[in-house]
Amino acid sequence: MEFRLLGAVVVAVAAACGPLALIHRGTPVLRRRTIDLVATGILGGIVIGRVWAMLTAGTNPITHPLDLLIVRGGVNTVGATVGVLASVAWAARSQLLPLLDALAPGAVFGLAGWHAACLVRNACLGTPTPLPWGWPPAAGGPDRHPVELYAALFLIAAGLLIWRQWQRHPGTGRATALALFAIATARALTEPLRPVLDGLMVEYVVGAMAALLLGLLLWRRGKSPVSSHQSPVDG
């Protein structure tokens, strides 16, 4: 099980770093910085998510520091999300919007890779469906929605749109807002099709609406003063 989870992580990291290397192939400094942010986000998400899970389970991470290393014991998804956002924002603080915008397409592609890696984890299926593209579960029973692949396809399409948005308006924060909106929306749309609800539907909807509001506010600021052929953090 742990090896399948590790395989899924490898797919997600490759899905994030590969597009970033392609998108920023002409700007080595920006390519390196965005890939560094991917690594920072992963580490921050695992650490904060693990600490969050320990506290939720009643384990003191100060008195049981070695338990932090037992990642298979659980990583809280809310804590991991907070950890990713906080660690990336801190690492990019000197040029926050330009770096977050440059990272946005890769982050969305990486999350798409994580969902698509359900094929590695054998965890793609959701609720039963009569639709012709439903998949039969290994244990038998009615066909089920390949819900994780739905999320992956949605995020791939969103990633392409965000890539285009970054090319046209780099450094404005629009790509970042669109990425946050796409991630929250993908989860909200697919949540009803999952076999077990995680109870965060309200949070997903609120997150999507907040990202949409942020995008609208940033849109009102007008076009970026930076040419789409120049990177605001290159050099």
C-alpha positions in Angstrom: 0.0 0.0 0.0 2.8 2.4 0.9 4.5 1.7 -2.4 1.4 2.5 -4.3 1.0 5.8 -2.4 4.7 6.6 -3.1 4.0 5.8 -6.8 1.1 8.3 -6.8 3.3 11.0 -5.3 5.9 10.4 -8.0 3.2 10.8 -10.7 2.0 14.0 -9.1 5.4 15.5 -8.8 6.3 14.6 -12.4 2.9 16.1 -13.5 3.8 19.3 -11.8 7.5 19.7 -12.6 7.3 18.5 -16.2 4.9 21.2 -17.4 6.8 23.8 -15.3 10.1 22.8 -17.1 8.3 23.2 -20.4 6.5 26.4 -19.6 9.6 28.1 -18.3 12.1 26.5 -20.6 13.3 29.9 -21.8 13.8 31.3 -18.3 16.1 29.0 -16.3 15.8 31.1 -13.1 12.1 31.0 -13.1 12.1 27.3 -13.9 14.3 26.6 -11.0 12.4 28.8 -8.6 9.0 27.3 -9.4 10.3 23.7 -9.1 11.8 24.7 -5.8 8.4 25.9 -4.7 6.9 22.5 -5.6 9.4 20.8 -3.3 8.7 23.4 -0.6 5.0 22.9 -0.9 5.2 19.1 -0.7 7.4 19.2 2.4 5.3 21.9 4.1 2.1 20.0 3.3 3.4 16.7 4.7 4.8 18.2 7.9 1.8 20.4 8.8 -0.7 17.7 7.6 1.1 15.1 9.8 1.2 17.4 12.9 -2.5 18.2 12.3 -3.4 14.5 12.2 -1.4 13.8 15.4 -3.1 16.6 17.3 -6.5 15.5 16.0 -5.7 11.9 17.2 -4.6 13.2 20.7 -0.9 12.7 20.1 1.5 15.4 21.3 4.1 15.9 18.5 6.5 17.5 21.1 6.5 14.5 23.4 6.3 12.0 20.5 8.6 13.5 17.8 9.4 10.2 16.2 5.7 9.7 15.3 6.1 12.6 12.9 8.0 10.2 10.6 5.2 7.6 10.5 3.5 9.3 7.6 1.5 6.2 6.9 -0.2 6.9 10.2 -2.2 9.7 8.6 -1.8 13.1 7.0 -4.7 15.4 7.6 -5.9 16.8 4.2 -7.0 20.2 5.6 -3.7 20.6 7.5 -1.8 19.5 4.4 -3.6 22.2 2.3 -2.8 24.8 4.9 0.8 23.7 5.0 1.2 23.8 1.2 -0.3 27.3 0.9 1.6 28.7 3.9 5.0 27.3 3.0 4.7 28.3 -0.7 3.5 31.8 0.2 6.4 32.2 2.7 9.0 30.9 0.2 7.7 33.2 -2.6 7.1 36.2 -0.3 9.7 38.4 -2.0 7.8 38.3 -5.3 4.6 36.8 -4.3 2.2 37.3 -7.2 4.7 36.8 -10.0 6.0 33.5 -8.5 2.5 32.2 -7.6 1.3 33.0 -11.1 4.3 31.2 -12.6 3.7 28.2 -10.4 -0.1 28.0 -10.9 -0.3 25.9 -14.1 2.2 23.4 -12.7 0.3 23.1 -9.4 -3.0 22.4 -11.2 -1.3 19.8 -13.5 0.3 18.2 -10.5 -3.0 17.8 -8.7 -4.4 16.4 -11.9 -1.6 13.9 -11.8 -2.4 13.0 -8.2 -6.0 12.2 -9.1 -5.0 10.3 -12.3 -2.6 8.3 -10.1 -5.7 6.5 -8.7 -4.8 4.0 -11.4 -1.6 3.3 -9.4 -3.4 3.2 -6.1 -6.4 1.3 -7.4 -8.7 3.9 -6.0 -10.5 5.6 -8.9 -14.1 4.5 -8.4 -17.0 6.3 -6.7 -20.7 5.8 -6.6 -22.6 3.4 -8.8 -23.6 4.5 -12.3 -25.6 3.1 -15.2 -23.6 5.2 -17.6 -21.6 3.3 -20.3 -18.3 4.6 -19.1 -18.7 3.2 -15.6 -16.0 0.8 -14.4 -16.7 -2.5 -12.6 -15.0 -2.7 -9.2 -12.5 -5.5 -8.7 -14.7 -7.0 -5.9 -17.7 -7.2 -8.2 -21.0 -5.3 -8.1 -22.4 -2.5 -10.2 -20.3 -0.2 -12.4 -19.1 2.9 -10.7 -18.1 6.4 -11.7 -14.3 6.8 -12.3 -14.6 9.9 -10.2 -10.9 10.5 -9.7 -10.4 10.5 -13.5 -13.2 13.1 -13.8 -11.3 15.3 -11.4 -8.1 14.7 -13.3 -9.6 15.6 -16.7 -11.2 18.8 -15.3 -7.9 19.9 -13.8 -6.0 19.2 -17.0 -8.4 21.4 -19.0 -8.2 24.1 -16.2 -4.4 23.9 -16.3 -4.3 24.6 -20.0 -6.5 27.6 -19.5 -4.4 28.8 -16.6 -1.2 28.4 -18.6 -2.8 30.7 -21.3 -3.9 33.2 -18.7 -0.3 33.3 -17.3 1.1 33.9 -20.7 -1.3 36.8 -21.3 -1.2 38.4 -17.9 1.8 37.3 -15.9 2.3 38.7 -12.4 -1.3 40.0 -12.0 -2.5 37.2 -9.7 -5.2 36.1 -12.2 -3.6 32.8 -12.9 -3.3 32.1 -9.1 -7.0 33.0 -8.5 -8.1 30.8 -11.4 -6.0 27.9 -10.1 -7.5 28.2 -6.6 -11.0 28.4 -8.2 -10.3 25.3 -10.4 -9.0 23.2 -7.6 -11.9 24.0 -5.2 -14.4 23.6 -8.0 -13.0 20.2 -9.1 -13.4 18.9 -5.6 -16.9 20.4 -5.1 -18.2 18.9 -8.4 -16.8 15.4 -7.8 -17.6 15.2 -4.1 -21.2 13.9 -4.5 -19.8 11.0 -6.7 -17.3 9.8 -4.1 -18.1 6.7 -2.2 -17.4 8.4 1.2 -18.1 12.1 1.7 -15.4 13.9 3.7 -17.8 16.5 5.1 -16.0 19.5 3.4 -18.5 20.4 0.7 -19.2 23.7 2.3 -15.5 24.5 2.5 -15.0 23.6 -1.2 -17.9 25.8 -2.3 -16.7 28.7 -0.1 -13.1 28.3 -1.4 -14.4 28.4 -5.0 -16.4 31.5 -4.4 -13.6 33.2 -2.5 -11.2 32.5 -5.4 -13.8 33.7 -7.9 -14.1 37.0 -5.9 -10.4 37.4 -5.7 -10.1 36.9 -9.5 -12.8 39.5 -10.1 -11.0 42.0 -7.9 -7.7 41.3 -9.6 -9.3 41.6 -13.0 -10.4 45.1 -12.2 -6.8 46.2 -11.7 -6.3 46.0 -15.4 -3.7 44.3 -17.6 -0.3 43.4 -16.3 2.4 46.0 -17.0 4.7 43.1 -17.7 4.9 41.8 -21.3 3.9 38.2 -21.8 7.3 37.6 -23.4 9.1 38.7 -20.2 9.2 37.0 -16.9 8.8 39.4 -13.9 11.2 37.2 -11.9 13.7 36.2 -14.5 17.3 37.2 -14.1 
